[in-house]
Amino acid sequence: MALPQQPSPPTDDVLSVEDLSKRFGGVSAVAGCSLSIQRGTITAIIGPNGAGKSTLMNLIGGLFPPDSGRILFAGRDITALPPHRRAELGLIRTFQISRELAQLTVFENVVLAGQTDALESPFAAFLRPRQVRREERQLGLRARALLERVGLFRLADEPAASLSGGQKKLLELARALMLDPQLILLDEPAAGVSPPMVRELARTIRDLRDEGLTIGLIEHDMELVADLADRVHVLAEGSNLTSGSFREVTSDSRVVEAYLGIVA
Ligand SMILES: Nc1ncnc2c1ncn2[C@@H]1O[C@H](COP(=O)(O)OP(=O)(O)OP(=O)(O)O)[C@@H](O)[C@H]1O
């Protein structure tokens, strides 16, 4: 006799990818990958060069569609949504190369990240001047609070071009926070950042997690992953080899083999 189907237990996953695949010509960059990111955690995605981490990030961010599989965000299927719709839902991804506008000040960069299309329209200022002024004031206040939050307040009036690599990562974080995200995906936050700034960045990321934000990151700096990640997914050849704490995955012989296999 067939047993009645049990309803699946509620999960606390803010993001899950299910059996995701993406090919580029003859290369299987992501191949049947399934993994999830739990709400309120820092989750790292690691793996040897060419494992498919960037492609997976691009699929989650909506840069291009998968060949097959699904992406769920906050319980909703977002597989077919364009990047800006994902951002509106609270899924924000930052890029490995910071995309600040070099000639604008740090403050202006943050304000700009929070500006809606309606505010940018030249007609809005003409038709609804008071509303536009109020919204701009609120954006300014919020930007200053976020600059304080990430430790860049004293540099608010400096041109973004004058920031160090690590400060640019903090600026990128402040810009992402302007969009009021549920989940921020960070692409190699430690790349090109000096060791003291990596520590500062790590402290800020941990504080944001403690305040309830969910953070996903791909990272090659294993010290940072060991220090920050609540949970780690190891990608190899486009799929999820194993998941667990940093200690668990790094003591898994398959993970050691995957890394050594690439080096050999
Ligand atoms: N646009 C593309 N066209 C063709 N092949 C691609 C493209 N993007 C990625 N690939 C290939 O897909 C595979 C996975 O690449 P991906 O960049 O996602 O890996 P990765 O884990 O991020 O690597 P790394 O750690 O070196 O950045 C690699 O074999 C790569 O050469």
The ligand as an SDF file (V2000), in Angstrom:
LIG
                    3D

 31 33  0  0  0  0  0  0  0  0999 V2000
   31.8560   32.4240  -21.1190 N   0  0  0  0  0  0  0  0  0  0  0  0
   32.4690   31.2450  -21.1530 C   0  0  0  0  0  0  0  0  0  0  0  0
   32.7360   30.6480  -22.3270 N   0  0  0  0  0  0  0  0  0  0  0  0
   33.3420   29.4400  -22.3730 C   0  0  0  0  0  0  0  0  0  0  0  0
   33.7230   28.7400  -21.2800 N   0  0  0  0  0  0  0  0  0  0  0  0
   33.5010   29.3020  -20.0780 C   0  0  0  0  0  0  0  0  0  0  0  0
   32.8630   30.5710  -19.9470 C   0  0  0  0  0  0  0  0  0  0  0  0
   32.7760   30.8720  -18.6240 N   0  0  0  0  0  0  0  0  0  0  0  0
   33.3250   29.8330  -17.9570 C   0  0  0  0  0  0  0  0  0  0  0  0
   33.7520   28.8980  -18.8260 N   0  0  0  0  0  0  0  0  0  0  0  0
   34.3870   27.6150  -18.4850 C   0  0  0  0  0  0  0  0  0  0  0  0
   33.5460   26.9940  -17.5280 O   0  0  0  0  0  0  0  0  0  0  0  0
   34.3250   26.3570  -16.5150 C   0  0  0  0  0  0  0  0  0  0  0  0
   33.9550   26.9400  -15.1580 C   0  0  0  0  0  0  0  0  0  0  0  0
   34.4250   28.2880  -15.0950 O   0  0  0  0  0  0  0  0  0  0  0  0
   34.1580   29.2630  -13.8580 P   0  0  0  0  0  0  0  0  0  0  0  0
   34.8030   30.5610  -14.1930 O   0  0  0  0  0  0  0  0  0  0  0  0
   32.7220   29.2730  -13.5410 O   0  0  0  0  0  0  0  0  0  0  0  0
   34.9700   28.5170  -12.6980 O   0  0  0  0  0  0  0  0  0  0  0  0
   35.4790   29.1240  -11.3150 P   0  0  0  0  0  0  0  0  0  0  0  0
   35.2930   28.0420  -10.3040 O   0  0  0  0  0  0  0  0  0  0  0  0
   34.8410   30.4240  -11.0360 O   0  0  0  0  0  0  0  0  0  0  0  0
   37.0300   29.3240  -11.6080 O   0  0  0  0  0  0  0  0  0  0  0  0
   38.0540   30.3630  -10.9210 P   0  0  0  0  0  0  0  0  0  0  0  0
   38.1920   29.9670   -9.4950 O   0  0  0  0  0  0  0  0  0  0  0  0
   39.3150   30.1250  -11.7010 O   0  0  0  0  0  0  0  0  0  0  0  0
   37.5100   31.7430  -11.1270 O   0  0  0  0  0  0  0  0  0  0  0  0
   35.7840   26.5660  -16.8910 C   0  0  0  0  0  0  0  0  0  0  0  0
   36.2110   25.4320  -17.6060 O   0  0  0  0  0  0  0  0  0  0  0  0
   35.7420   27.7800  -17.7880 C   0  0  0  0  0  0  0  0  0  0  0  0
   36.8110   27.7800  -18.7190 O   0  0  0  0  0  0  0  0  0  0  0  0
  1  2  1  0
  2  3  1  0
  2  7  2  0
  3  4  2  0
  4  5  1  0
  5  6  2  0
  6  7  1  0
  6 10  1  0
  7  8  1  0
  8  9  2  0
  9 10  1  0
 10 11  1  0
 11 12  1  0
 11 30  1  0
 12 13  1  0
 13 14  1  0
 13 28  1  0
 14 15  1  0
 15 16  1  0
 16 17  2  0
 16 18  1  0
 16 19  1  0
 19 20  1  0
 20 21  2  0
 20 22  1  0
 20 23  1  0
 23 24  1  0
 24 25  2  0
 24 26  1  0
 24 27  1  0
 28 29  1  0
 28 30  1  0
 30 31  1  0
M  END
$$$$
